[in-house]
Amino acid sequence: MSIIETIIDVPTEHQRNVFGQFDVFVKKIERTLRVTMIARDGELKIIGPQGTVGKAKSVFNNLIELSKRGNLIMEQNVDYALSLAFSDQDDQILEIDKDIICRTINGKPVKPKTLGQKHYIDQIREKMIVFGVGPAGTGKTYLAMAMAIQAFKDGKVGRIILTRPAIEAGEKLGFLPGDLQSKIDPYLRPLYDALYQIMGPDSFLHNSEKGLIEVAPLAYMRGRTLDNAYIILDEAQNTTPAQMKMFLTRIGFGSKVVVTGDMTQKDLTAGQASGLDVALKVLKNVEEIGVVHLDHKDVVRHPLVQKIVQAYDEYEKKTQSYKQKAVSVKKTGSKQKEE
């Protein structure tokens, strides 16, 4: 295997961003691709086998371009650029970065960061109802919220309705003081957080007082018909089949619905079927409904979260495999006794 070297020009104003603090990003790319990198006088020399040098060059060129577009390069960007390089999809990271949904109150662009998230956004644009299923940190709720707020600002819908089942996360909270709103606000806090960040508290309160933005528990949806609205059902894995059917049949003309959930984080009582699981099976052949499955590769929180999600996925697959083998052995033993 021949060893080659290549040189990349790195503009001085972007070096700190793409190299990372104490060159942490450079070191990560060196370890991952097993190349040697030497930075000197605005140039980056890459030395190693031809195939990996090409990948390293592509990764750095993409990071430089992302930096030029005003992005703060994070470890997640480096990890994802490396993963795309291994799958020969290097150019996709720049295509993803072009898709700006909206901007936060501070001017920060909100956009997909992975191919899975890009597919999710595209499905929301194309379909009337979209199910976004995936682990924590994949941006399911935040991206759906951004799409809803932008549609509201553009006049495509007249109001935004955000809802989630008010169910305790595996612990009994007991009596909560205060009026009804005080009791349900803790369950809806993640939705408020996203609204404040994207829309700003003043704009949210103004539109909320006018009834144009509503944040409410799922139980409040019964008996309503929701026309010309952008509706987001969050934490849908905690709905019962009856609740999910009730929610989906509220949809009126001119509305768009996004249902998000994580099948690995159910807080229902043992043995209780999830409305999200049932809905995905019942509606799988309905063309107007989109289903997007996100996975650990789409996690955009701290890289450790991605590793945690992946570790739990592997553990659950092994556990399921052991259970299936145990059932198979039990059935075989029963048959032998009968014979």
C-alpha positions as CSV (number, residue, x, y, z in Angstrom):
1,M,0.0,0.0,0.0
2,S,1.6,3.2,-1.2
3,I,2.0,6.2,1.2
4,I,1.1,9.6,-0.3
5,E,0.8,13.1,1.0
6,T,-1.5,16.0,0.1
7,I,-1.8,19.6,1.2
8,I,-4.9,21.6,2.1
9,D,-5.1,25.4,2.4
10,V,-6.9,26.3,5.6
11,P,-7.8,30.0,5.9
12,T,-6.3,31.5,9.1
13,E,-9.7,32.8,10.3
14,H,-11.2,29.2,10.2
15,Q,-8.3,27.3,11.6
16,R,-9.4,27.4,15.3
17,N,-12.9,26.4,14.3
18,V,-12.0,23.4,12.2
19,F,-9.0,22.2,14.2
20,G,-10.8,22.4,17.5
21,Q,-9.4,23.4,20.9
22,F,-5.9,22.0,21.2
23,D,-6.3,20.5,17.8
24,V,-8.8,18.0,19.2
25,F,-10.6,17.5,15.9
26,V,-7.4,17.0,14.0
27,K,-6.3,14.3,16.5
28,K,-9.7,12.6,16.2
29,I,-9.5,12.4,12.4
30,E,-5.9,11.1,12.6
31,R,-6.9,8.3,15.0
32,T,-10.0,7.4,13.0
33,L,-8.5,7.4,9.5
34,R,-4.9,6.4,10.7
35,V,-3.2,9.3,8.9
36,T,-0.7,11.9,10.0
37,M,-1.5,15.6,9.9
38,I,0.9,18.5,10.1
39,A,-0.4,22.1,10.3
40,R,2.0,24.9,9.4
41,D,1.7,28.4,7.9
42,G,-2.0,28.1,6.9
43,E,-1.5,24.7,5.3
44,L,-2.5,21.2,6.5
45,K,-0.3,18.3,5.2
46,I,-2.0,14.9,5.3
47,I,0.2,11.8,5.0
48,G,-1.0,8.2,4.8
49,P,-2.4,5.5,2.5
50,Q,-4.1,6.8,-0.6
51,G,-7.6,5.8,0.3
52,T,-7.6,7.3,3.8
53,V,-5.8,10.4,2.8
54,G,-8.6,11.0,0.3
55,K,-11.2,10.6,3.0
56,A,-9.3,12.9,5.4
57,K,-9.0,15.6,2.7
58,S,-12.7,15.3,2.0
59,V,-13.6,15.6,5.7
60,F,-11.5,18.7,6.2
61,N,-12.7,20.4,3.0
62,N,-16.3,19.9,4.2
63,L,-15.5,21.2,7.7
64,I,-13.8,24.3,6.2
65,E,-16.9,24.9,4.0
66,L,-19.2,24.5,7.0
67,S,-17.1,27.0,8.9
68,K,-17.2,29.5,6.0
69,R,-21.0,29.3,6.1
70,G,-20.9,30.5,9.7
71,N,-21.2,27.2,11.5
72,L,-19.5,26.6,14.8
73,I,-17.8,23.2,14.3
74,M,-18.7,20.7,17.1
75,E,-17.6,17.2,17.7
76,Q,-20.9,16.0,16.3
77,N,-20.0,17.6,13.0
78,V,-16.7,15.9,12.9
79,D,-18.1,12.5,13.8
80,Y,-20.9,12.8,11.2
81,A,-18.5,14.0,8.5
82,L,-16.3,10.9,9.2
83,S,-19.2,8.5,9.1
84,L,-20.3,9.9,5.7
85,A,-16.8,9.6,4.4
86,F,-16.8,5.9,5.3
87,S,-20.1,5.4,3.4
88,D,-18.9,7.5,0.4
89,Q,-21.5,10.2,1.0
90,D,-19.1,13.0,1.8
91,D,-20.9,15.6,-0.2
92,Q,-24.2,15.1,1.6
93,I,-23.2,17.0,4.7
94,L,-23.0,20.3,2.7
95,E,-26.4,19.6,1.0
96,I,-27.9,19.0,4.5
97,D,-26.4,22.3,5.7
98,K,-28.2,24.3,3.0
99,D,-31.7,23.4,4.4
100,I,-32.4,26.3,6.8
101,I,-35.8,25.9,8.4
102,C,-35.9,29.1,10.4
103,R,-33.8,31.1,12.9
104,T,-34.0,31.3,16.6
105,I,-34.7,34.5,18.5
106,N,-30.9,35.0,18.6
107,G,-30.5,34.6,14.9
108,K,-29.0,31.0,15.0
109,P,-30.2,28.9,12.0
110,V,-32.2,25.8,12.7
111,K,-31.5,23.1,10.2
112,P,-31.1,19.3,10.0
113,K,-27.7,18.0,10.8
114,T,-27.9,14.4,9.5
115,L,-29.4,12.6,6.5
116,G,-32.1,11.1,8.8
117,Q,-33.1,14.5,10.0
118,K,-33.1,15.8,6.4
119,H,-35.4,13.0,5.4
120,Y,-37.6,13.8,8.4
121,I,-38.0,17.4,7.4
122,D,-38.7,16.5,3.7
123,Q,-41.4,14.1,4.9
124,I,-43.0,16.8,7.0
125,R,-43.1,19.1,4.0
126,E,-44.6,16.5,1.7
127,K,-47.1,14.6,3.9
128,M,-50.1,15.6,5.9
129,I,-49.3,13.3,8.8
130,V,-45.7,12.3,9.8
131,F,-44.6,9.9,12.5
132,G,-41.0,10.7,13.7
133,V,-39.7,7.7,15.8
134,G,-36.3,7.6,17.3
135,P,-34.2,7.8,20.5
136,A,-33.5,10.9,22.6
137,G,-31.4,13.6,21.1
138,T,-32.4,13.0,17.4
139,G,-34.2,16.4,17.2
140,K,-37.7,14.9,16.6
141,T,-39.6,17.5,18.7
142,Y,-37.3,20.5,18.1
143,L,-37.3,20.2,14.3
144,A,-41.1,19.6,14.2
145,M,-41.5,22.7,16.4
146,A,-39.3,24.8,14.1
147,M,-41.3,23.7,11.1
148,A,-44.6,24.6,12.9
149,I,-43.4,28.0,13.9
150,Q,-42.1,28.8,10.4
151,A,-45.4,27.6,8.8
152,F,-47.3,29.9,11.3
153,K,-45.1,32.9,10.5
154,D,-45.6,32.3,6.8
155,G,-49.4,32.2,7.2
156,K,-49.7,28.6,6.1
157,V,-51.6,27.7,9.2
158,G,-53.6,29.9,11.6
159,R,-52.4,28.3,14.8
160,I,-50.1,25.9,16.5
161,I,-51.3,23.2,18.9
162,L,-48.7,21.3,20.9
163,T,-49.7,18.4,23.1
164,R,-48.4,15.4,24.9
165,P,-49.8,12.8,27.3
166,A,-49.5,13.9,31.0
167,I,-48.0,10.7,32.4
168,E,-45.4,10.4,35.1
169,A,-42.0,9.1,34.0
170,G,-41.8,6.0,36.1
171,E,-42.3,7.7,39.4
172,K,-45.2,8.7,41.5
173,L,-45.2,12.5,42.1
174,G,-48.2,12.5,44.4
175,F,-50.2,15.7,45.0
176,L,-49.0,18.8,43.1
177,P,-50.1,22.2,44.5
178,G,-51.6,25.0,42.5
179,D,-54.2,25.4,39.8
180,L,-54.7,23.0,36.8
181,Q,-52.2,24.9,34.7
182,S,-49.5,24.7,37.4
183,K,-50.1,20.9,37.6
184,I,-49.7,20.2,33.9
185,D,-46.9,22.7,33.1
186,P,-44.1,20.4,34.3
187,Y,-45.2,17.7,31.8
188,L,-45.2,20.3,28.9
189,R,-41.9,22.1,29.9
190,P,-39.9,20.6,27.0
191,L,-42.4,22.1,24.5
192,Y,-42.2,25.5,26.2
193,D,-38.4,25.4,26.1
194,A,-38.3,24.9,22.4
195,L,-40.9,27.6,21.8
196,Y,-39.0,30.2,23.9
197,Q,-35.7,29.4,22.1
198,I,-37.1,29.7,18.6
199,M,-39.9,32.2,19.0
200,G,-39.0,34.1,22.1
201,P,-41.0,34.4,25.3
202,D,-42.7,37.7,24.4
203,S,-43.9,36.5,21.0
204,F,-45.1,33.2,22.5
205,L,-47.0,34.9,25.3
206,H,-48.6,37.4,22.9
207,N,-49.8,34.6,20.5
208,S,-50.7,32.3,23.4
209,E,-53.0,35.0,24.9
210,K,-54.8,35.3,21.5
211,G,-55.3,31.6,21.4
212,L,-53.0,31.1,18.3
213,I,-50.5,28.9,20.2
214,E,-51.8,26.3,22.5
215,V,-49.8,24.0,24.7
216,A,-52.1,21.4,26.4
217,P,-52.2,17.8,27.6
218,L,-53.6,15.2,25.2
219,A,-56.8,14.8,27.2
220,Y,-57.9,18.3,26.1
221,M,-58.0,17.2,22.4
222,R,-61.2,15.0,22.9
223,G,-64.2,16.3,21.1
224,R,-62.4,19.0,19.0
225,T,-61.9,19.4,15.3
226,L,-58.6,21.1,14.5
227,D,-58.8,23.0,11.1
228,N,-56.0,25.1,9.7
229,A,-53.6,24.1,12.5
230,Y,-50.1,22.7,12.9
231,I,-50.4,20.0,15.5
232,I,-47.5,18.2,17.2
233,L,-48.1,15.2,19.5
234,D,-44.9,14.7,21.6
235,E,-44.0,11.6,23.6
236,A,-46.6,9.5,21.6
237,Q,-45.2,6.3,22.9
238,N,-47.0,7.0,26.2
239,T,-50.5,7.2,24.5
240,T,-52.9,4.3,24.6
241,P,-54.4,3.0,21.3
242,A,-57.7,4.7,22.2
243,Q,-55.9,8.0,22.8
244,M,-54.0,7.8,19.6
245,K,-57.1,7.0,17.6
246,M,-58.9,9.9,19.3
247,F,-56.0,12.3,18.4
248,L,-55.7,11.3,14.8
249,T,-59.4,11.7,14.2
250,R,-59.3,15.3,15.4
251,I,-57.5,16.5,12.2
252,G,-59.5,18.9,10.0
253,F,-58.9,20.7,6.7
254,G,-55.7,22.6,6.2
255,S,-53.9,21.0,9.1
256,K,-50.6,19.2,9.4
257,V,-49.7,16.7,12.1
258,V,-46.3,15.5,13.4
259,V,-46.3,12.7,15.9
260,T,-43.0,12.0,17.7
261,G,-42.0,9.2,20.1
262,D,-39.3,7.0,21.4
263,M,-40.4,3.3,21.6
264,T,-37.6,2.6,24.1
265,Q,-38.9,5.1,26.7
266,K,-42.4,4.0,27.5
267,D,-43.9,5.1,30.8
268,L,-47.1,3.1,30.4
269,T,-48.1,0.4,33.0
270,A,-46.7,-3.0,32.4
271,G,-48.6,-4.9,29.7
272,Q,-50.3,-1.8,28.3
273,A,-50.0,-1.5,24.5
274,S,-48.6,1.8,23.1
275,G,-50.8,3.8,20.9
276,L,-47.8,4.7,18.8
277,D,-46.8,1.1,18.2
278,V,-50.4,0.2,17.2
279,A,-50.7,3.2,14.9
280,L,-47.5,2.4,13.0
281,K,-48.9,-1.1,12.3
282,V,-52.4,0.0,11.4
283,L,-51.4,2.9,9.2
284,K,-48.3,1.5,7.5
285,N,-50.0,1.3,4.1
286,V,-51.7,4.7,4.0
287,E,-49.8,6.7,1.4
288,E,-50.6,10.2,2.8
289,I,-48.8,9.3,6.1
290,G,-45.1,9.4,6.4
291,V,-43.0,7.4,8.9
292,V,-39.4,8.3,9.6
293,H,-37.2,6.1,11.8
294,L,-34.2,7.9,13.3
295,D,-31.4,6.1,15.1
296,H,-28.2,6.7,17.1
297,K,-26.5,8.1,14.0
298,D,-29.0,11.0,14.1
299,V,-28.3,12.0,17.7
300,V,-27.1,15.6,17.8
301,R,-26.5,16.0,21.5
302,H,-23.2,15.3,23.2
303,P,-21.4,12.4,21.5
304,L,-21.7,10.5,24.7
305,V,-25.5,10.4,24.3
306,Q,-25.0,8.7,20.9
307,K,-22.8,6.0,22.6
308,I,-25.4,5.5,25.4
309,V,-28.2,5.1,22.9
310,Q,-26.2,2.6,20.8
311,A,-25.2,0.6,23.9
312,Y,-28.8,0.4,25.1
313,D,-29.9,-0.7,21.5
314,E,-27.3,-3.5,21.5
315,Y,-28.3,-4.6,25.0
316,E,-32.0,-4.7,24.2
317,K,-31.3,-6.7,21.0
318,K,-29.3,-9.3,23.0
319,T,-32.0,-9.5,25.6
320,Q,-34.7,-10.0,23.0
321,S,-32.6,-12.7,21.3
322,Y,-32.1,-14.5,24.6
323,K,-35.9,-14.4,25.3
324,Q,-36.7,-15.8,21.9
325,K,-34.2,-18.6,22.3
326,A,-35.6,-19.4,25.8
327,V,-39.2,-19.6,24.3
328,S,-38.0,-21.8,21.5
329,V,-36.2,-24.2,23.9
330,K,-39.3,-24.3,26.1
331,K,-41.6,-25.2,23.1
332,T,-39.2,-27.9,21.9
333,G,-39.1,-29.4,25.4
334,S,-42.9,-29.4,25.5
335,K,-43.2,-31.2,22.1
336,Q,-40.7,-33.9,23.2
337,K,-42.7,-34.6,26.4
338,E,-45.9,-35.0,24.4
339,E,-44.2,-37.4,22.0
